[in-house]
Amino acid sequence: MKAATPAEHDPVALVEIIELKWLMAGEGLRVHVERLQADPAYAQQTLAMAETSPHSAVRRLAGRLRTKLHLSAA
């Protein structure tokens, strides 16, 4: 049986992860959705990069996801 991740319990978090993926793609950065949900170290690194984005929408979204994925600030 597969363990559920926090984003699987919250469909809004998954939608926000997909939004982050596309916003960061616009900045030339790839986001692996499943890995972001399952690998806390990858999620920390990805959200830390997003939080340094020149675009405020990306920074705000990264902050919301950090809370929803239960990750501490880097």
All heavy atoms as TSV, in Angstrom:
chain	resi	resn	atom	element	x	y	z
A	1	MET	N	N	0.839	-1.180	0.000
A	1	MET	CA	C	0.000	0.000	0.000
A	1	MET	C	C	0.882	1.240	0.000
A	1	MET	O	O	1.852	1.318	0.727
A	1	MET	CB	C	-0.903	-0.026	1.228
A	1	MET	CG	C	-1.860	1.148	1.271
A	1	MET	SD	S	-3.130	0.963	2.516
A	1	MET	CE	C	-2.338	1.784	3.878
A	2	LYS	N	N	0.519	2.199	-0.800
A	2	LYS	CA	C	1.285	3.447	-0.914
A	2	LYS	C	C	0.854	4.420	0.184
A	2	LYS	O	O	-0.333	4.620	0.412
A	2	LYS	CB	C	1.024	4.046	-2.290
A	2	LYS	CG	C	1.771	5.321	-2.527
A	2	LYS	CD	C	1.463	5.878	-3.899
A	2	LYS	CE	C	2.027	7.264	-3.986
A	2	LYS	NZ	N	1.269	8.122	-4.820
A	3	ALA	N	N	1.817	5.017	0.843
A	3	ALA	CA	C	1.511	6.025	1.860
A	3	ALA	C	C	1.090	7.318	1.183
A	3	ALA	O	O	1.644	7.703	0.163
A	3	ALA	CB	C	2.739	6.273	2.736
A	4	ALA	N	N	0.103	7.971	1.749
A	4	ALA	CA	C	-0.383	9.233	1.189
A	4	ALA	C	C	0.507	10.378	1.641
A	4	ALA	O	O	0.977	10.408	2.769
A	4	ALA	CB	C	-1.817	9.493	1.633
A	5	THR	N	N	0.754	11.305	0.734
A	5	THR	CA	C	1.518	12.502	1.065
A	5	THR	C	C	0.547	13.609	1.437
A	5	THR	O	O	-0.636	13.540	1.105
A	5	THR	CB	C	2.370	12.965	-0.127
A	5	THR	OG1	O	1.494	13.315	-1.188
A	5	THR	CG2	C	3.335	11.885	-0.570
A	6	PRO	N	N	1.015	14.664	2.137
A	6	PRO	CA	C	0.116	15.759	2.492
A	6	PRO	C	C	-0.616	16.346	1.288
A	6	PRO	O	O	-1.781	16.688	1.384
A	6	PRO	CB	C	1.053	16.795	3.137
A	6	PRO	CG	C	2.193	15.985	3.656
A	6	PRO	CD	C	2.352	14.843	2.681
A	7	ALA	N	N	0.052	16.454	0.151
A	7	ALA	CA	C	-0.602	17.046	-1.019
A	7	ALA	C	C	-1.724	16.169	-1.539
A	7	ALA	O	O	-2.689	16.667	-2.111
A	7	ALA	CB	C	0.424	17.295	-2.123
A	8	GLU	N	N	-1.633	14.844	-1.333
A	8	GLU	CA	C	-2.702	13.960	-1.783
A	8	GLU	C	C	-3.952	14.138	-0.938
A	8	GLU	O	O	-5.052	13.879	-1.391
A	8	GLU	CB	C	-2.244	12.502	-1.750
A	8	GLU	CG	C	-1.235	12.188	-2.826
A	8	GLU	CD	C	-0.679	10.795	-2.721
A	8	GLU	OE1	O	-0.620	10.234	-1.618
A	8	GLU	OE2	O	-0.290	10.265	-3.769
A	9	HIS	N	N	-3.796	14.586	0.282
A	9	HIS	CA	C	-4.935	14.850	1.146
A	9	HIS	C	C	-5.555	16.205	0.839
A	9	HIS	O	O	-6.686	16.457	1.204
A	9	HIS	CB	C	-4.513	14.812	2.614
A	9	HIS	CG	C	-4.141	13.447	3.082
A	9	HIS	ND1	N	-5.024	12.403	3.136
A	9	HIS	CD2	C	-2.966	12.949	3.502
A	9	HIS	CE1	C	-4.421	11.332	3.586
A	9	HIS	NE2	N	-3.161	11.630	3.804
A	10	ASP	N	N	-4.836	17.058	0.213
A	10	ASP	CA	C	-5.283	18.420	-0.071
A	10	ASP	C	C	-5.177	18.681	-1.572
A	10	ASP	O	O	-4.109	19.015	-2.070
A	10	ASP	CB	C	-4.415	19.408	0.710
A	10	ASP	CG	C	-4.854	20.859	0.526
A	10	ASP	OD1	O	-5.816	21.110	-0.225
A	10	ASP	OD2	O	-4.229	21.727	1.145
A	11	PRO	N	N	-6.306	18.532	-2.303
A	11	PRO	CA	C	-6.243	18.738	-3.753
A	11	PRO	C	C	-5.793	20.151	-4.124
A	11	PRO	O	O	-5.192	20.349	-5.168
A	11	PRO	CB	C	-7.661	18.466	-4.235
A	11	PRO	CG	C	-8.459	18.064	-3.063
A	11	PRO	CD	C	-7.604	18.126	-1.850
A	12	VAL	N	N	-6.044	21.117	-3.251
A	12	VAL	CA	C	-5.606	22.483	-3.536
A	12	VAL	C	C	-4.087	22.542	-3.577
A	12	VAL	O	O	-3.504	23.207	-4.428
A	12	VAL	CB	C	-6.172	23.472	-2.494
A	12	VAL	CG1	C	-5.609	24.867	-2.698
A	12	VAL	CG2	C	-7.696	23.502	-2.567
A	13	ALA	N	N	-3.415	21.812	-2.681
A	13	ALA	CA	C	-1.948	21.805	-2.681
A	13	ALA	C	C	-1.421	21.242	-3.996
A	13	ALA	O	O	-0.453	21.761	-4.548
A	13	ALA	CB	C	-1.410	21.006	-1.499
A	14	LEU	N	N	-2.059	20.196	-4.512
A	14	LEU	CA	C	-1.619	19.633	-5.785
A	14	LEU	C	C	-1.786	20.642	-6.911
A	14	LEU	O	O	-0.892	20.805	-7.745
A	14	LEU	CB	C	-2.374	18.343	-6.104
A	14	LEU	CG	C	-1.979	17.663	-7.411
A	14	LEU	CD1	C	-0.486	17.349	-7.445
A	14	LEU	CD2	C	-2.794	16.402	-7.613
A	15	VAL	N	N	-2.884	21.359	-6.912
A	15	VAL	CA	C	-3.103	22.391	-7.928
A	15	VAL	C	C	-2.018	23.465	-7.813
A	15	VAL	O	O	-1.465	23.916	-8.819
A	15	VAL	CB	C	-4.511	23.017	-7.787
A	15	VAL	CG1	C	-4.661	24.253	-8.653
A	15	VAL	CG2	C	-5.578	21.993	-8.129
A	16	GLU	N	N	-1.664	23.828	-6.595
A	16	GLU	CA	C	-0.624	24.838	-6.389
A	16	GLU	C	C	0.755	24.314	-6.792
A	16	GLU	O	O	1.580	25.083	-7.299
A	16	GLU	CB	C	-0.643	25.333	-4.940
A	16	GLU	CG	C	-1.876	26.166	-4.660
A	16	GLU	CD	C	-1.997	26.585	-3.214
A	16	GLU	OE1	O	-1.648	25.783	-2.318
A	16	GLU	OE2	O	-2.445	27.711	-2.980
A	17	ILE	N	N	1.007	23.036	-6.585
A	17	ILE	CA	C	2.271	22.457	-7.020
A	17	ILE	C	C	2.373	22.522	-8.541
A	17	ILE	O	O	3.417	22.877	-9.089
A	17	ILE	CB	C	2.425	21.007	-6.508
A	17	ILE	CG1	C	2.655	21.013	-4.993
A	17	ILE	CG2	C	3.564	20.292	-7.215
A	17	ILE	CD1	C	2.560	19.647	-4.340
A	18	ILE	N	N	1.283	22.193	-9.219
A	18	ILE	CA	C	1.265	22.273	-10.684
A	18	ILE	C	C	1.462	23.717	-11.136
A	18	ILE	O	O	2.215	23.988	-12.088
A	18	ILE	CB	C	-0.055	21.713	-11.256
A	18	ILE	CG1	C	-0.257	20.248	-10.864
A	18	ILE	CG2	C	-0.129	21.910	-12.767
A	18	ILE	CD1	C	0.778	19.295	-11.397
A	19	GLU	N	N	0.830	24.649	-10.441
A	19	GLU	CA	C	1.007	26.070	-10.770
A	19	GLU	C	C	2.476	26.472	-10.594
A	19	GLU	O	O	3.052	27.153	-11.450
A	19	GLU	CB	C	0.110	26.933	-9.889
A	19	GLU	CG	C	0.219	28.408	-10.176
A	19	GLU	CD	C	-0.660	29.267	-9.286
A	19	GLU	OE1	O	-1.337	28.743	-8.377
A	19	GLU	OE2	O	-0.665	30.487	-9.490
A	20	LEU	N	N	3.095	26.031	-9.500
A	20	LEU	CA	C	4.507	26.336	-9.268
A	20	LEU	C	C	5.364	25.748	-10.380
A	20	LEU	O	O	6.285	26.399	-10.872
A	20	LEU	CB	C	4.962	25.802	-7.909
A	20	LEU	CG	C	6.420	26.080	-7.563
A	20	LEU	CD1	C	6.633	27.565	-7.295
A	20	LEU	CD2	C	6.856	25.254	-6.361
A	21	LYS	N	N	5.044	24.517	-10.772
A	21	LYS	CA	C	5.794	23.873	-11.852
A	21	LYS	C	C	5.800	24.751	-13.096
A	21	LYS	O	O	6.854	24.977	-13.704
A	21	LYS	CB	C	5.179	22.515	-12.171
A	21	LYS	CG	C	5.777	21.863	-13.394
A	21	LYS	CD	C	5.069	20.579	-13.747
A	21	LYS	CE	C	5.642	20.049	-15.047
A	21	LYS	NZ	N	5.474	18.623	-15.201
A	22	TRP	N	N	4.649	25.260	-13.499
A	22	TRP	CA	C	4.571	26.057	-14.724
A	22	TRP	C	C	5.178	27.442	-14.561
A	22	TRP	O	O	5.816	27.951	-15.479
A	22	TRP	CB	C	3.125	26.121	-15.222
A	22	TRP	CG	C	2.710	24.786	-15.750
A	22	TRP	CD1	C	1.805	23.921	-15.202
A	22	TRP	CD2	C	3.237	24.125	-16.902
A	22	TRP	NE1	N	1.739	22.775	-15.946
A	22	TRP	CE2	C	2.600	22.865	-16.995
A	22	TRP	CE3	C	4.183	24.462	-17.861
A	22	TRP	CZ2	C	2.887	21.951	-18.018
A	22	TRP	CZ3	C	4.451	23.553	-18.871
A	22	TRP	CH2	C	3.816	22.322	-18.941
A	23	LEU	N	N	4.991	28.043	-13.399
A	23	LEU	CA	C	5.613	29.354	-13.170
A	23	LEU	C	C	7.132	29.246	-13.190
A	23	LEU	O	O	7.821	30.088	-13.777
A	23	LEU	CB	C	5.138	29.952	-11.843
A	23	LEU	CG	C	3.698	30.459	-11.808
A	23	LEU	CD1	C	3.303	30.839	-10.387
A	23	LEU	CD2	C	3.514	31.630	-12.759
A	24	MET	N	N	7.664	28.210	-12.576
A	24	MET	CA	C	9.119	28.043	-12.561
A	24	MET	C	C	9.638	27.624	-13.933
A	24	MET	O	O	10.765	27.974	-14.291
A	24	MET	CB	C	9.540	27.079	-11.458
A	24	MET	CG	C	9.315	27.715	-10.077
A	24	MET	SD	S	9.957	26.768	-8.703
A	24	MET	CE	C	11.713	26.944	-8.940
A	25	ALA	N	N	8.831	26.899	-14.698
A	25	ALA	CA	C	9.226	26.571	-16.074
A	25	ALA	C	C	9.421	27.854	-16.878
A	25	ALA	O	O	10.323	27.937	-17.719
A	25	ALA	CB	C	8.184	25.679	-16.739
A	26	GLY	N	N	8.602	28.852	-16.607
A	26	GLY	CA	C	8.749	30.156	-17.259
A	26	GLY	C	C	10.061	30.833	-16.912
A	26	GLY	O	O	10.522	31.716	-17.629
A	27	GLU	N	N	10.665	30.411	-15.798
A	27	GLU	CA	C	11.966	30.944	-15.379
A	27	GLU	C	C	13.107	30.008	-15.783
A	27	GLU	O	O	14.248	30.209	-15.392
A	27	GLU	CB	C	11.974	31.175	-13.865
A	27	GLU	CG	C	10.969	32.223	-13.428
A	27	GLU	CD	C	11.016	32.509	-11.939
A	27	GLU	OE1	O	11.957	32.050	-11.251
A	27	GLU	OE2	O	10.108	33.200	-11.466
A	28	GLY	N	N	12.762	28.956	-16.536
A	28	GLY	CA	C	13.781	28.020	-17.008
A	28	GLY	C	C	14.151	26.937	-16.012
A	28	GLY	O	O	15.191	26.290	-16.165
A	29	LEU	N	N	13.317	26.721	-15.002
A	29	LEU	CA	C	13.602	25.716	-13.979
A	29	LEU	C	C	12.551	24.615	-14.019
A	29	LEU	O	O	11.368	24.895	-14.131
A	29	LEU	CB	C	13.609	26.361	-12.586
A	29	LEU	CG	C	14.634	27.482	-12.401
A	29	LEU	CD1	C	14.369	28.217	-11.112
A	29	LEU	CD2	C	16.036	26.914	-12.425
A	30	ARG	N	N	12.996	23.353	-13.921
A	30	ARG	CA	C	12.078	22.212	-13.923
A	30	ARG	C	C	11.695	21.840	-12.505
A	30	ARG	O	O	12.544	21.823	-11.612
A	30	ARG	CB	C	12.743	20.999	-14.569
A	30	ARG	CG	C	12.842	21.096	-16.059
A	30	ARG	CD	C	13.278	19.799	-16.657
A	30	ARG	NE	N	12.174	18.830	-16.520
A	30	ARG	CZ	C	12.281	17.546	-16.786
A	30	ARG	NH1	N	13.423	17.047	-17.178
A	30	ARG	NH2	N	11.254	16.745	-16.651
A	31	VAL	N	N	10.429	21.490	-12.313
A	31	VAL	CA	C	9.942	20.989	-11.032
A	31	VAL	C	C	9.313	19.627	-11.286
A	31	VAL	O	O	8.445	19.485	-12.141
A	31	VAL	CB	C	8.902	21.945	-10.406
A	31	VAL	CG1	C	8.276	21.328	-9.162
A	31	VAL	CG2	C	9.535	23.287	-10.084
A	32	HIS	N	N	9.760	18.627	-10.554
A	32	HIS	CA	C	9.213	17.276	-10.655
A	32	HIS	C	C	8.116	17.157	-9.589
A	32	HIS	O	O	8.402	17.117	-8.389
A	32	HIS	CB	C	10.323	16.250	-10.417
A	32	HIS	CG	C	9.910	14.867	-10.733
A	32	HIS	ND1	N	9.197	14.093	-9.846
A	32	HIS	CD2	C	10.086	14.127	-11.846
A	32	HIS	CE1	C	8.957	12.919	-10.389
A	32	HIS	NE2	N	9.493	12.911	-11.611
A	33	VAL	N	N	6.857	17.118	-10.038
A	33	VAL	CA	C	5.706	17.166	-9.141
A	33	VAL	C	C	5.713	16.040	-8.111
A	33	VAL	O	O	5.574	16.286	-6.909
A	33	VAL	CB	C	4.389	17.162	-9.953
A	33	VAL	CG1	C	3.176	17.033	-9.037
A	33	VAL	CG2	C	4.291	18.421	-10.799
A	34	GLU	N	N	5.856	14.810	-8.573
A	34	GLU	CA	C	5.805	13.678	-7.650
A	34	GLU	C	C	6.951	13.724	-6.644
A	34	GLU	O	O	6.758	13.419	-5.465
A	34	GLU	CB	C	5.840	12.351	-8.421
A	34	GLU	CG	C	4.594	12.101	-9.236
A	34	GLU	CD	C	4.608	12.792	-10.606
A	34	GLU	OE1	O	5.656	13.389	-10.996
A	34	GLU	OE2	O	3.566	12.758	-11.278
A	35	ARG	N	N	8.113	14.124	-7.101
A	35	ARG	CA	C	9.261	14.201	-6.187
A	35	ARG	C	C	9.059	15.320	-5.167
A	35	ARG	O	O	9.420	15.167	-3.993
A	35	ARG	CB	C	10.545	14.411	-6.983
A	35	ARG	CG	C	11.766	14.289	-6.129
A	35	ARG	CD	C	13.027	14.237	-6.943
A	35	ARG	NE	N	14.177	14.263	-6.048
A	35	ARG	CZ	C	15.366	14.670	-6.398
A	35	ARG	NH1	N	15.603	15.032	-7.642
A	35	ARG	NH2	N	16.356	14.690	-5.533
A	36	LEU	N	N	8.468	16.427	-5.592
A	36	LEU	CA	C	8.192	17.526	-4.670
A	36	LEU	C	C	7.270	17.052	-3.548
A	36	LEU	O	O	7.425	17.450	-2.400
A	36	LEU	CB	C	7.569	18.711	-5.414
A	36	LEU	CG	C	7.380	19.971	-4.581
A	36	LEU	CD1	C	8.714	20.665	-4.362
A	36	LEU	CD2	C	6.414	20.917	-5.243
A	37	GLN	N	N	6.335	16.175	-3.885
A	37	GLN	CA	C	5.401	15.652	-2.892
A	37	GLN	C	C	6.033	14.600	-1.985
A	37	GLN	O	O	5.656	14.500	-0.821
A	37	GLN	CB	C	4.201	15.007	-3.596
A	37	GLN	CG	C	3.347	15.994	-4.345
A	37	GLN	CD	C	2.276	15.288	-5.137
A	37	GLN	OE1	O	2.571	14.571	-6.082
A	37	GLN	NE2	N	1.042	15.481	-4.729
A	38	ALA	N	N	6.970	13.819	-2.490
A	38	ALA	CA	C	7.470	12.655	-1.757
A	38	ALA	C	C	8.839	12.829	-1.108
A	38	ALA	O	O	9.184	12.080	-0.202
A	38	ALA	CB	C	7.520	11.453	-2.701
A	39	ASP	N	N	9.624	13.795	-1.560
A	39	ASP	CA	C	11.008	13.938	-1.103
A	39	ASP	C	C	11.168	15.290	-0.394
A	39	ASP	O	O	11.312	16.325	-1.050
A	39	ASP	CB	C	11.935	13.845	-2.318
A	39	ASP	CG	C	13.415	13.946	-1.971
A	39	ASP	OD1	O	13.759	14.343	-0.838
A	39	ASP	OD2	O	14.230	13.647	-2.867
A	40	PRO	N	N	11.142	15.289	0.945
A	40	PRO	CA	C	11.230	16.557	1.678
A	40	PRO	C	C	12.487	17.378	1.369
A	40	PRO	O	O	12.420	18.602	1.308
A	40	PRO	CB	C	11.207	16.136	3.148
A	40	PRO	CG	C	10.538	14.804	3.145
A	40	PRO	CD	C	10.943	14.158	1.845
A	41	ALA	N	N	13.616	16.722	1.145
A	41	ALA	CA	C	14.848	17.462	0.833
A	41	ALA	C	C	14.711	18.166	-0.521
A	41	ALA	O	O	15.103	19.329	-0.662
A	41	ALA	CB	C	16.050	16.527	0.830
A	42	TYR	N	N	14.157	17.466	-1.503
A	42	TYR	CA	C	13.936	18.079	-2.818
A	42	TYR	C	C	12.935	19.226	-2.700
A	42	TYR	O	O	13.125	20.291	-3.298
A	42	TYR	CB	C	13.425	17.024	-3.808
A	42	TYR	CG	C	13.064	17.593	-5.162
A	42	TYR	CD1	C	14.056	17.914	-6.082
A	42	TYR	CD2	C	11.740	17.809	-5.511
A	42	TYR	CE1	C	13.732	18.435	-7.334
A	42	TYR	CE2	C	11.409	18.331	-6.755
A	42	TYR	CZ	C	12.402	18.645	-7.656
A	42	TYR	OH	O	12.081	19.161	-8.889
A	43	ALA	N	N	11.884	19.015	-1.924
A	43	ALA	CA	C	10.881	20.068	-1.737
A	43	ALA	C	C	11.516	21.307	-1.092
A	43	ALA	O	O	11.269	22.438	-1.531
A	43	ALA	CB	C	9.719	19.549	-0.897
A	44	GLN	N	N	12.339	21.093	-0.070
A	44	GLN	CA	C	13.025	22.222	0.584
A	44	GLN	C	C	13.867	22.994	-0.427
A	44	GLN	O	O	13.813	24.223	-0.486
A	44	GLN	CB	C	13.931	21.721	1.720
A	44	GLN	CG	C	13.202	21.274	2.948
A	44	GLN	CD	C	12.810	22.429	3.861
A	44	GLN	OE1	O	12.731	23.586	3.463
A	44	GLN	NE2	N	12.521	22.095	5.103
A	45	GLN	N	N	14.647	22.259	-1.216
A	45	GLN	CA	C	15.539	22.897	-2.194
A	45	GLN	C	C	14.728	23.648	-3.260
A	45	GLN	O	O	15.061	24.782	-3.614
A	45	GLN	CB	C	16.405	21.826	-2.848
A	45	GLN	CG	C	17.331	22.351	-3.916
A	45	GLN	CD	C	18.081	21.220	-4.619
A	45	GLN	OE1	O	17.735	20.050	-4.514
A	45	GLN	NE2	N	19.115	21.583	-5.348
A	46	THR	N	N	13.687	23.022	-3.766
A	46	THR	CA	C	12.872	23.632	-4.811
A	46	THR	C	C	12.176	24.880	-4.300
A	46	THR	O	O	12.166	25.928	-4.975
A	46	THR	CB	C	11.840	22.619	-5.343
A	46	THR	OG1	O	12.546	21.478	-5.851
A	46	THR	CG2	C	10.983	23.216	-6.434
A	47	LEU	N	N	11.592	24.800	-3.118
A	47	LEU	CA	C	10.891	25.960	-2.569
A	47	LEU	C	C	11.869	27.075	-2.207
A	47	LEU	O	O	11.539	28.261	-2.360
A	47	LEU	CB	C	10.042	25.552	-1.370
A	47	LEU	CG	C	8.877	24.615	-1.718
A	47	LEU	CD1	C	8.135	24.199	-0.453
A	47	LEU	CD2	C	7.931	25.238	-2.725
A	48	ALA	N	N	13.069	26.719	-1.771
A	48	ALA	CA	C	14.080	27.741	-1.492
A	48	ALA	C	C	14.438	28.491	-2.781
A	48	ALA	O	O	14.577	29.726	-2.763
A	48	ALA	CB	C	15.320	27.108	-0.867
A	49	MET	N	N	14.566	27.771	-3.894
A	49	MET	CA	C	14.825	28.433	-5.182
A	49	MET	C	C	13.655	29.332	-5.564
A	49	MET	O	O	13.853	30.462	-6.011
A	49	MET	CB	C	15.038	27.396	-6.293
A	49	MET	CG	C	16.429	26.862	-6.381
A	49	MET	SD	S	16.736	25.940	-7.916
A	49	MET	CE	C	15.394	24.773	-7.944
A	50	ALA	N	N	12.447	28.823	-5.388
A	50	ALA	CA	C	11.263	29.597	-5.747
A	50	ALA	C	C	11.164	30.871	-4.913
A	50	ALA	O	O	10.729	31.919	-5.403
A	50	ALA	CB	C	10.004	28.749	-5.575
A	51	GLU	N	N	11.588	30.794	-3.659
A	51	GLU	CA	C	11.515	31.955	-2.770
A	51	GLU	C	C	12.523	33.041	-3.129
A	51	GLU	O	O	12.443	34.153	-2.620
A	51	GLU	CB	C	11.672	31.504	-1.322
A	51	GLU	CG	C	10.435	30.752	-0.847
A	51	GLU	CD	C	10.614	29.988	0.442
A	51	GLU	OE1	O	11.782	29.664	0.808
A	51	GLU	OE2	O	9.597	29.685	1.080
A	52	THR	N	N	13.449	32.747	-4.030
A	52	THR	CA	C	14.395	33.757	-4.497
A	52	THR	C	C	14.018	34.293	-5.880
A	52	THR	O	O	14.756	35.082	-6.456
A	52	THR	CB	C	15.837	33.203	-4.552
A	52	THR	OG1	O	15.901	32.164	-5.529
A	52	THR	CG2	C	16.280	32.685	-3.197
A	53	SER	N	N	12.866	33.868	-6.376
A	53	SER	CA	C	12.407	34.290	-7.698
A	53	SER	C	C	12.213	35.807	-7.747
A	53	SER	O	O	11.798	36.423	-6.759
A	53	SER	CB	C	11.070	33.616	-8.027
A	53	SER	OG	O	10.498	34.178	-9.186
A	54	PRO	N	N	12.465	36.419	-8.894
A	54	PRO	CA	C	12.190	37.847	-9.038
A	54	PRO	C	C	10.683	38.133	-9.136
A	54	PRO	O	O	10.274	39.283	-9.044
A	54	PRO	CB	C	12.900	38.223	-10.343
A	54	PRO	CG	C	13.032	36.948	-11.095
A	54	PRO	CD	C	13.121	35.856	-10.073
A	55	HIS	N	N	9.872	37.094	-9.268
A	55	HIS	CA	C	8.421	37.266	-9.419
A	55	HIS	C	C	7.713	37.022	-8.085
A	55	HIS	O	O	7.819	35.929	-7.514
A	55	HIS	CB	C	7.888	36.316	-10.485
A	55	HIS	CG	C	8.520	36.557	-11.810
A	55	HIS	ND1	N	9.590	35.821	-12.267
A	55	HIS	CD2	C	8.256	37.486	-12.769
A	55	HIS	CE1	C	9.959	36.280	-13.444
A	55	HIS	NE2	N	9.175	37.292	-13.774
A	56	SER	N	N	6.985	38.008	-7.623
A	56	SER	CA	C	6.320	37.904	-6.320
A	56	SER	C	C	5.303	36.770	-6.281
A	56	SER	O	O	5.116	36.147	-5.239
A	56	SER	CB	C	5.667	39.232	-5.946
A	56	SER	OG	O	4.663	39.571	-6.880
A	57	ALA	N	N	4.643	36.462	-7.392
A	57	ALA	CA	C	3.663	35.366	-7.408
A	57	ALA	C	C	4.334	34.032	-7.101
A	57	ALA	O	O	3.773	33.206	-6.377
A	57	ALA	CB	C	2.953	35.307	-8.754
A	58	VAL	N	N	5.524	33.827	-7.614
A	58	VAL	CA	C	6.263	32.584	-7.353
A	58	VAL	C	C	6.669	32.528	-5.885
A	58	VAL	O	O	6.526	31.490	-5.230
A	58	VAL	CB	C	7.495	32.465	-8.273
A	58	VAL	CG1	C	8.315	31.233	-7.935
A	58	VAL	CG2	C	7.072	32.451	-9.733
A	59	ARG	N	N	7.157	33.633	-5.355
A	59	ARG	CA	C	7.571	33.668	-3.950
A	59	ARG	C	C	6.393	33.402	-3.014
A	59	ARG	O	O	6.502	32.630	-2.064
A	59	ARG	CB	C	8.232	35.004	-3.617
A	59	ARG	CG	C	9.544	35.236	-4.344
A	59	ARG	CD	C	10.295	36.448	-3.813
A	59	ARG	NE	N	9.501	37.663	-3.767
A	59	ARG	CZ	C	9.435	38.562	-4.750
A	59	ARG	NH1	N	10.113	38.372	-5.884
A	59	ARG	NH2	N	8.713	39.658	-4.612
A	60	ARG	N	N	5.248	34.029	-3.289
A	60	ARG	CA	C	4.055	33.818	-2.449
A	60	ARG	C	C	3.586	32.366	-2.518
A	60	ARG	O	O	3.243	31.765	-1.496
A	60	ARG	CB	C	2.919	34.751	-2.879
A	60	ARG	CG	C	3.077	36.186	-2.412
A	60	ARG	CD	C	1.799	36.985	-2.599
A	60	ARG	NE	N	1.264	36.898	-3.951
A	60	ARG	CZ	C	1.565	37.725	-4.949
A	60	ARG	NH1	N	2.419	38.711	-4.757
A	60	ARG	NH2	N	1.013	37.575	-6.143
A	61	LEU	N	N	3.560	31.812	-3.715
A	61	LEU	CA	C	3.132	30.434	-3.898
A	61	LEU	C	C	4.069	29.477	-3.167
A	61	LEU	O	O	3.618	28.521	-2.516
A	61	LEU	CB	C	3.076	30.105	-5.391
A	61	LEU	CG	C	2.610	28.712	-5.783
A	61	LEU	CD1	C	1.248	28.388	-5.174
A	61	LEU	CD2	C	2.557	28.609	-7.294
A	62	ALA	N	N	5.353	29.716	-3.223
A	62	ALA	CA	C	6.320	28.873	-2.511
A	62	ALA	C	C	6.053	28.913	-1.003
A	62	ALA	O	O	6.109	27.873	-0.336
A	62	ALA	CB	C	7.745	29.329	-2.813
A	63	GLY	N	N	5.746	30.068	-0.485
A	63	GLY	CA	C	5.429	30.189	0.942
A	63	GLY	C	C	4.181	29.407	1.326
A	63	GLY	O	O	4.150	28.726	2.362
A	64	ARG	N	N	3.149	29.493	0.498
A	64	ARG	CA	C	1.923	28.735	0.766
A	64	ARG	C	C	2.191	27.232	0.727
A	64	ARG	O	O	1.716	26.484	1.579
A	64	ARG	CB	C	0.827	29.090	-0.236
A	64	ARG	CG	C	0.198	30.445	-0.009
A	64	ARG	CD	C	-1.105	30.628	-0.760
A	64	ARG	NE	N	-1.056	30.283	-2.167
A	64	ARG	CZ	C	-0.775	31.127	-3.164
A	64	ARG	NH1	N	-0.494	32.384	-2.894
A	64	ARG	NH2	N	-0.769	30.717	-4.420
A	65	LEU	N	N	2.968	26.799	-0.265
A	65	LEU	CA	C	3.272	25.370	-0.378
A	65	LEU	C	C	4.128	24.892	0.788
A	65	LEU	O	O	3.948	23.778	1.275
A	65	LEU	CB	C	3.964	25.076	-1.704
A	65	LEU	CG	C	3.019	25.003	-2.892
A	65	LEU	CD1	C	3.791	24.937	-4.198
A	65	LEU	CD2	C	2.077	23.825	-2.763
A	66	ARG	N	N	5.049	25.715	1.233
A	66	ARG	CA	C	5.889	25.336	2.376
A	66	ARG	C	C	4.995	25.024	3.577
A	66	ARG	O	O	5.189	24.027	4.277
A	66	ARG	CB	C	6.858	26.468	2.709
A	66	ARG	CG	C	7.852	26.103	3.789
A	66	ARG	CD	C	8.884	27.176	3.990
A	66	ARG	NE	N	9.786	27.341	2.866
A	66	ARG	CZ	C	10.771	26.499	2.549
A	66	ARG	NH1	N	10.946	25.418	3.272
A	66	ARG	NH2	N	11.566	26.734	1.542
A	67	THR	N	N	3.962	25.833	3.783
A	67	THR	CA	C	3.028	25.611	4.886
A	67	THR	C	C	2.208	24.345	4.655
A	67	THR	O	O	2.085	23.504	5.542
A	67	THR	CB	C	2.091	26.824	5.044
A	67	THR	OG1	O	2.891	27.973	5.333
A	67	THR	CG2	C	1.088	26.609	6.147
A	68	LYS	N	N	1.657	24.199	3.454
A	68	LYS	CA	C	0.799	23.048	3.161
A	68	LYS	C	C	1.550	21.726	3.174
A	68	LYS	O	O	0.985	20.692	3.509
A	68	LYS	CB	C	0.090	23.240	1.825
A	68	LYS	CG	C	-0.973	24.307	1.900
A	68	LYS	CD	C	-1.744	24.433	0.639
A	68	LYS	CE	C	-2.780	25.537	0.841
A	68	LYS	NZ	N	-3.806	25.491	-0.158
A	69	LEU	N	N	2.822	21.753	2.808
A	69	LEU	CA	C	3.632	20.533	2.812
A	69	LEU	C	C	4.333	20.308	4.146
A	69	LEU	O	O	5.117	19.375	4.305
A	69	LEU	CB	C	4.661	20.576	1.678
A	69	LEU	CG	C	4.065	20.603	0.249
A	69	LEU	CD1	C	5.172	20.770	-0.777
A	69	LEU	CD2	C	3.253	19.358	-0.019
A	70	HIS	N	N	4.063	21.205	5.105
A	70	HIS	CA	C	4.604	21.096	6.454
A	70	HIS	C	C	6.126	21.104	6.456
A	70	HIS	O	O	6.778	20.274	7.101
A	70	HIS	CB	C	4.077	19.845	7.156
A	70	HIS	CG	C	2.588	19.745	7.148
A	70	HIS	ND1	N	1.785	20.577	7.899
A	70	HIS	CD2	C	1.751	18.952	6.431
A	70	HIS	CE1	C	0.519	20.277	7.663
A	70	HIS	NE2	N	0.475	19.303	6.768
A	71	LEU	N	N	6.704	22.056	5.730
A	71	LEU	CA	C	8.152	22.206	5.668
A	71	LEU	C	C	8.559	23.472	6.400
A	71	LEU	O	O	7.887	24.491	6.300
A	71	LEU	CB	C	8.627	22.283	4.214
A	71	LEU	CG	C	8.332	21.060	3.361
A	71	LEU	CD1	C	8.611	21.360	1.902
A	71	LEU	CD2	C	9.143	19.877	3.827
A	72	SER	N	N	9.664	23.420	7.094
A	72	SER	CA	C	10.151	24.613	7.779
A	72	SER	C	C	10.876	25.518	6.800
A	72	SER	O	O	11.314	25.076	5.737
A	72	SER	CB	C	11.090	24.215	8.924
A	72	SER	OG	O	12.192	23.527	8.418
A	73	ALA	N	N	11.004	26.769	7.164
A	73	ALA	CA	C	11.721	27.721	6.312
A	73	ALA	C	C	13.181	27.343	6.257
A	73	ALA	O	O	13.765	26.882	7.244
A	73	ALA	CB	C	11.567	29.140	6.847
A	74	ALA	N	N	13.775	27.513	5.096
A	74	ALA	CA	C	15.181	27.128	4.906
A	74	ALA	C	C	16.113	28.065	5.617
A	74	ALA	O	O	15.878	29.162	5.883
A	74	ALA	CB	C	15.510	27.088	3.422
